[in-house]
Amino acid sequence: MSAPTAPPRRRFRTLPDWAGPATRTVHGGRRPDLNAGAVVAPIYQTSTYRYPAAYSEAAAAGEVHLYSRHSNPTVAGAAEVIRQLEGAEAARLFASGMGAIHAVLWSLLNRGDPVVALGELYGGTTDLLRDFASRFGIGLHELTPTEAREAEPVVAPGTRLLWLESPTNPTLGVVDLARWSEAAHRVGAVVVVDNTFATPINQRPLNLGADLVVHSATKYLGGHSDLLAGAVVGSAAAVDRIDPQSTLGAPLDPFAAFLLERSLKTLDVRMARHNATGAAVARALVDHPAVARVGYPGWGSPAEETIAAAQMRGRGGMVAVSLRGGAAALPRFLAHLQIVEVATSLGGVESLASVPAETSHRRLSPAERTARGIDPGLVRLSLGLEEPDDLIRDLREALDRSAVG
Ligand SMILES: Cc1ncc(COP(=O)(O)O)c(C=O)c1O
């Protein structure tokens, strides 16, 4: 079965232009046409749909779905909320963040295309870019932290794609999305920003010049560590180019989409709490004797603070802590945590601590990790929605014990 030739029209309630993000999280996916006047959309757990006798008339009259690898009403509802929050024309959802990232690279790159990517990316993105480079001859240039923070960024002529992430995973660095987008557009490159850490509540890269935004919706958008999802967001023309026939075969499952839309309804309030707790924890750990360095968006340098203040509405709930005792202090620190769980991933209601050198960035060499500020004693904290004072106490007590013996 091939994709519909006419784009399906969406049937969502149109909100007034002035509706803000919190209103859109709650009402953005609302459909006026639900059976029995249901306020919440059901899970359309179907792979296929009765084919309308006259497809083009049905498409003109409203939303038409043919096969759930291409589109599904539950998935469309969650995509609609993310579309509105990012201030975009279109959004597509995938089975995971990596599914979304893969779809973008696969759709936009041809053999030999030059790509510029931030060196300080989620490790899985770097792994995939390097796979593309070695298998398809993509000319990959990974920006060093110094290059990434040039006041006047330079993108080489002929560059096809610029891949950015800010704040960066796991060190919480900040790069100037507007300036990099400008530099990329001067040479005709497409700009993609991974907005997973900030979410559209804290930062809207499309307003800063990005062409496409990607998300691991597994993280803050999903918010409860119980689903995997990815999103690609941008102009209709830009999103239409991403895996248009769904041949990558990684659509979001309707049940995951239902959970995602449910979670998005609380995104604004969750982010307010994550932002407050992230800042409070960063401040509470910075002077602890067992801590060498704390990474938090804007803390990298005065220039990063200026950029963060201009491009972010909140700084988020991720904090990077480098232990003074290095890798040797890690086991003791992690073993003494009583509330914060030791697990990878982020953005959920529960606080997590992970060690990037062993998880998200394990495929980088030790030298590559050092160049990116990922020292062996670095712990990445995702601060959840528990009592902020409980988290501070838990972390400080574990730090006290990490230093002993
Ligand atoms: C910034 C960022 N982008 C993308 C991904 C990949 O997303 P997923 O795990 O949903 O495939 C992750 C996962 O940790 C991430 O942190």
The ligand as an ORCA input file, in Angstrom:
! r2SCAN-3c Opt
* xyz 0 1
  C      19.453     14.661     23.067
  C      18.970     13.295     22.637
  N      18.595     13.110     21.363
  C      18.159     11.910     20.926
  C      18.111     10.822     21.762
  C      17.640      9.485     21.240
  O      16.311      9.284     21.587
  P      15.637      7.836     21.823
  O      16.333      7.199     22.974
  O      14.202      8.189     22.083
  O      15.811      7.067     20.557
  C      18.486     10.968     23.100
  C      18.442      9.797     24.023
  O      18.998      9.825     25.105
  C      18.935     12.236     23.551
  O      19.329     12.439     24.823
*
